[in-house]
Amino acid sequence: MDILEFIKSRRSIRKFLNKPIEKDHITKILEAARWAPSAGNCQPWQFLVVTNKKKTNKFDPFFHQPWVLNAPAVIVVLAAPDDTRKRYGHDSTYFVQDCAAATQNILLMAHGLGLGAVWVGAFSKEAVRDLLDIPSKYEICNLVCLGHYKADDEVILDGERISNKDKRGRKSLGKIAFEESLENPWTAG
């Protein structure tokens, strides 16, 4: 498969099977994250894999996202801001971009392994920090829920059905990309 078609075929999977993920698959996913680009090669990330359902069921006390509750594994993506700030100064936020790049690699590697994944930004960071005893030197960036799935499964959230096979649209290039000025939309060449 060509890379663009592979990227376009990835979905945010929100309902998982109650089946553990093979440890070698998680290792490959973490390896993909490790090879993400980072500013100055600072690699300011840490990845905490949590498979204990008693813990993951407490990650989302306020947002009620069923995909956090039903995921067989959750990767907590952490940033070590000091790793970046030592090189780029106290106000640097490159670590946010770096961890986002690592998260995208996680999503793509999971897809490549036939697993489902969803990037979660709305959750109780305080609950995760307390539950997992994460030191304050780390910023909690996001969660990535992982698992095996069936394409025709769906979840219901606030009365809306969200299917694993939903193909969500994208804005056209002419609306988001420009050539030489923001008044000149990109055109295919």
C-alpha positions as CSV (number, residue, x, y, z in Angstrom):
1,M,0.0,0.0,0.0
2,D,1.3,3.4,-0.7
3,I,2.0,5.6,2.3
4,L,-0.7,8.2,1.6
5,E,-3.4,5.5,1.2
6,F,-2.2,3.9,4.4
7,I,-2.5,7.2,6.3
8,K,-6.0,7.8,4.8
9,S,-7.2,4.3,5.8
10,R,-6.4,4.9,9.5
11,R,-9.5,5.5,11.8
12,S,-9.9,6.5,15.4
13,I,-11.2,3.3,16.9
14,R,-13.4,3.8,19.9
15,K,-14.7,0.3,20.7
16,F,-12.4,-2.5,21.4
17,L,-12.7,-6.2,21.9
18,N,-12.0,-7.6,25.4
19,K,-8.8,-9.3,24.2
20,P,-5.3,-8.5,25.4
21,I,-2.7,-7.0,23.1
22,E,0.4,-9.1,22.4
23,K,3.4,-7.6,24.2
24,D,5.5,-7.7,21.1
25,H,2.9,-5.5,19.3
26,I,3.1,-3.0,22.2
27,T,6.9,-3.1,21.9
28,K,6.7,-2.3,18.2
29,I,4.3,0.6,18.9
30,L,6.7,2.0,21.5
31,E,9.6,1.6,19.1
32,A,7.7,3.6,16.5
33,A,7.1,6.3,19.1
34,R,10.7,6.4,20.0
35,W,11.7,7.1,16.4
36,A,9.6,10.2,16.1
37,P,11.4,13.5,15.3
38,S,12.1,15.9,18.1
39,A,13.5,19.4,18.4
40,G,17.3,19.1,18.8
41,N,16.8,15.3,19.1
42,C,15.9,16.0,22.8
43,Q,13.4,13.1,22.8
44,P,11.5,14.6,25.8
45,W,9.0,11.8,26.0
46,Q,8.1,8.9,28.4
47,F,5.5,6.3,27.6
48,L,3.6,4.6,30.4
49,V,1.7,1.5,29.3
50,V,-1.3,0.6,31.5
51,T,-3.3,-2.6,31.1
52,N,-4.8,-2.8,34.6
53,K,-8.6,-2.1,34.0
54,K,-9.0,-1.1,37.7
55,K,-6.6,1.8,36.9
56,T,-7.8,2.7,33.4
57,N,-11.4,2.8,34.5
58,K,-10.4,5.7,36.8
59,F,-8.7,7.8,34.1
60,D,-11.9,9.4,32.8
61,P,-14.1,10.3,35.8
62,F,-15.4,13.5,34.3
63,F,-15.5,13.1,30.5
64,H,-17.3,9.7,30.2
65,Q,-15.6,8.5,27.1
66,P,-16.3,4.7,26.8
67,W,-13.2,4.1,24.7
68,V,-11.0,4.9,27.7
69,L,-13.0,2.4,29.8
70,N,-13.0,-0.4,27.2
71,A,-9.4,-0.3,26.0
72,P,-7.3,-3.3,26.8
73,A,-4.2,-1.0,26.9
74,V,-3.7,2.7,27.4
75,I,-0.4,4.5,26.7
76,V,0.0,7.6,28.8
77,V,2.2,10.0,26.8
78,L,4.3,12.1,29.1
79,A,6.7,15.0,28.3
80,A,9.8,15.9,30.3
81,P,9.8,19.7,29.6
82,D,13.2,20.1,31.2
83,D,14.8,17.9,28.5
84,T,13.8,20.5,25.9
85,R,14.2,23.6,28.1
86,K,17.8,22.8,28.9
87,R,18.6,23.3,25.2
88,Y,16.0,25.9,24.1
89,G,15.3,28.0,27.2
90,H,12.7,28.2,29.9
91,D,9.8,29.3,27.6
92,S,10.3,26.5,25.1
93,T,7.3,24.3,24.3
94,Y,8.8,22.1,21.6
95,F,8.2,19.1,23.9
96,V,4.4,19.4,23.0
97,Q,5.1,19.1,19.3
98,D,7.6,16.3,19.9
99,C,5.1,14.3,21.9
100,A,2.4,14.9,19.3
101,A,4.8,13.5,16.6
102,A,5.4,10.4,18.8
103,T,1.7,10.0,19.3
104,Q,1.1,10.1,15.5
105,N,3.7,7.3,15.2
106,I,1.9,5.3,17.8
107,L,-1.4,5.6,15.9
108,L,0.2,4.7,12.6
109,M,2.1,1.7,14.0
110,A,-1.0,0.4,15.7
111,H,-2.9,0.7,12.4
112,G,-0.1,-1.1,10.6
113,L,-0.3,-4.0,13.1
114,G,-4.1,-4.3,12.6
115,L,-4.9,-2.8,16.0
116,G,-7.2,0.1,16.7
117,A,-6.2,3.2,18.5
118,V,-7.6,6.6,19.5
119,W,-5.8,9.7,20.7
120,V,-7.5,11.1,23.8
121,G,-6.9,14.6,25.0
122,A,-9.9,15.2,27.3
123,F,-9.5,13.2,30.5
124,S,-8.6,13.9,34.1
125,K,-4.9,14.5,34.1
126,E,-5.1,14.9,37.9
127,A,-6.7,11.5,38.3
128,V,-4.0,9.9,36.0
129,R,-1.2,11.6,37.9
130,D,-2.5,10.6,41.3
131,L,-3.4,7.0,40.3
132,L,-0.1,6.3,38.6
133,D,2.1,8.4,41.0
134,I,3.5,10.5,38.1
135,P,6.1,13.0,39.4
136,S,5.4,16.7,38.7
137,K,8.4,17.0,36.5
138,Y,6.4,15.3,33.8
139,E,3.6,16.9,31.8
140,I,0.8,14.5,30.9
141,C,0.2,15.1,27.2
142,N,-2.4,12.6,26.2
143,L,-3.6,9.0,26.3
144,V,-3.7,6.6,23.4
145,C,-6.2,3.8,23.8
146,L,-5.3,0.6,22.0
147,G,-6.9,-2.7,21.2
148,H,-8.2,-5.3,18.8
149,Y,-11.5,-4.3,17.2
150,K,-14.3,-5.2,14.8
151,A,-14.8,-2.6,12.1
152,D,-18.6,-2.7,12.5
153,D,-18.7,-2.1,16.2
154,E,-19.8,1.3,17.5
155,V,-20.2,3.3,20.7
156,I,-23.0,5.6,21.7
157,L,-21.9,8.9,23.2
158,D,-24.4,11.6,24.2
159,G,-27.0,9.9,21.9
160,E,-24.7,9.9,18.9
161,R,-23.5,6.6,17.3
162,I,-19.8,6.6,16.5
163,S,-18.8,3.7,14.3
164,N,-15.3,2.2,14.1
165,K,-15.6,2.3,10.3
166,D,-16.6,5.9,10.0
167,K,-14.6,7.7,7.5
168,R,-14.6,11.3,8.6
169,G,-14.2,14.0,5.9
170,R,-11.4,16.4,5.6
171,K,-11.3,20.0,4.3
172,S,-10.0,20.3,0.8
173,L,-6.4,21.4,0.2
174,G,-7.7,24.6,-1.4
175,K,-9.1,25.6,2.0
176,I,-6.1,24.8,4.1
177,A,-3.1,25.2,1.9
178,F,-1.8,28.2,0.1
179,E,0.9,29.3,-2.3
180,E,3.0,32.4,-1.7
181,S,0.2,34.2,0.2
182,L,-3.0,33.3,2.1
183,E,-5.0,34.8,-0.7
184,N,-3.7,32.2,-3.2
185,P,-5.2,28.8,-2.5
186,W,-3.1,25.7,-3.4
187,T,-4.0,24.1,-6.7
188,A,-3.0,20.6,-7.7
189,G,-0.1,20.6,-10.2
